Amino acid sequence: MIIVNVKEGESLDRALKRFKKKFEKTGVLRELRSRQAFEKKSITRRTQVKKAIYKQSLNQDNG
């Protein structure tokens, strides 16, 4: 369970934003979406490789 302590004088919008950020870091929604439809391991591996190639190409452009 995610707990966000609201500091004194802090707006509710700010606390909600911190909650959303913590929730995003847990990866619950990503996990839920991945479980909705089965994906073969070979396809999962292929997408991971494609993402890695893309990230490397971004790093080469900046470097």
Helices and strands as residue ranges (DSSP letters): H 12-26, H 28-36, H 41-62
